[in-house]
Amino acid sequence: MVPMLSRSILLATAASLSLAPLGATAQEPVSVVATVGMIGDIAQILGGDCIAVDTMMGPGIDPHLYQATAQDVQTLNGADLILYSGYGLEGQLGDVFARYAERVPTLAVSEAGIARDDLITTDDAYGVDPHLWMDVSLWARIVPVMAAQLSESAPDCAADIAANAQAYEAQLAALNDWTRQTIASIPQTQRILVTAHDAFAYYGRAYDIEVAGIQGISTQSEAAIADIRQTADLIVEREVPAIFVESTINPRTIQAVIEAANQAGQPVEIGGELFSDAMGDPATAGGNYIGMIHANTAAIATALGGTPAPLPPALADWAAQWSIQ
């Protein structure tokens, strides 16, 4: 088992680093470390062969609960560039990255690309909801920010990075429109998304679907019996036909809600597994950001009585790569 490291040890390690190189030679790709897959995927698309991306938190990993390992420290120590989300997503690791920033180019991509005025505020320890990737139009704003940083780290590749960013922004615009059309196909009375934790508020705001999470934004505490009962009552009242599990969260609270709703006379089933805080396996369509949003949206619409819209031409190449119809 890889040992977990305390925040104090990580901070001390970051403080002791010698100055890291800002870029790479023509023969060596820039070493980029990203915290979550939603950032690492975009970085690799923009940088192509000019960069090598190492993602700290892979499929099924909950960033709210993540503790850095000794391997993470080695990876960070060898990085030419560190990319993280910010706005509290990585918890106390944000302090660690601030220390690394004194010696290694380090960018909080959400904080750099998305203004606070566009955030959903909360009354918990976070202060803001960090799940910004759930709104494709918001997440697209990190693309030019990341492209600029990658071009600075790999200046010989700046033209290719700019071209890749332009093409990818077009894909994200098409994905955003497709998601809105697909969710709009759900009958209004059934347009309510019930999930294990409150990671879909931006999705709900962007695509006009009501969202209810059994737990709050963070998964650091277990759902209370009152939370389960309240969610079950909502399902019964609104006659919700399906609720959803998440790839990074134990499904037992969802099962408890289903049992409570069934006992109250409302049949409800699991509509599918959604990607919330992490993408899927890299070998699958859900293992990239476009696929993550596509899979979630298709599952939500199908389970709640809607129909996925035809994919737009801008996503044809992506669809062909993953054999998506």
Secondary structure, DSSP 8 states (H G I E B T S, - for coil): ---B--HHHHHHHHHT-----SS--SSS-EEEEEEEHHHHHHHHHHHGGGEEEEEEE-TT--TTT---BHHHHHHHHT-SEEEE--TTTTTTHHHHHHHHTTTS-EEEHHHHHS-GGGS-B-SSSSSB---GGGSHHHHTTHHHHHHHHHHHHSGGGHHHHHHHHHHHHHHHHHHHHHHHHHHHTS-GGG-EEEEEES--HHHHHHHT-EEEEEE-S--SS---HHHHHHHHHHHHHHT--EEEEETTS-THHHHHHHHHHHHTT---EEEEEE-SSS---TTSGGGSHHHHHHHHHHHHHHHTT-------GGGHHHHHHTT--
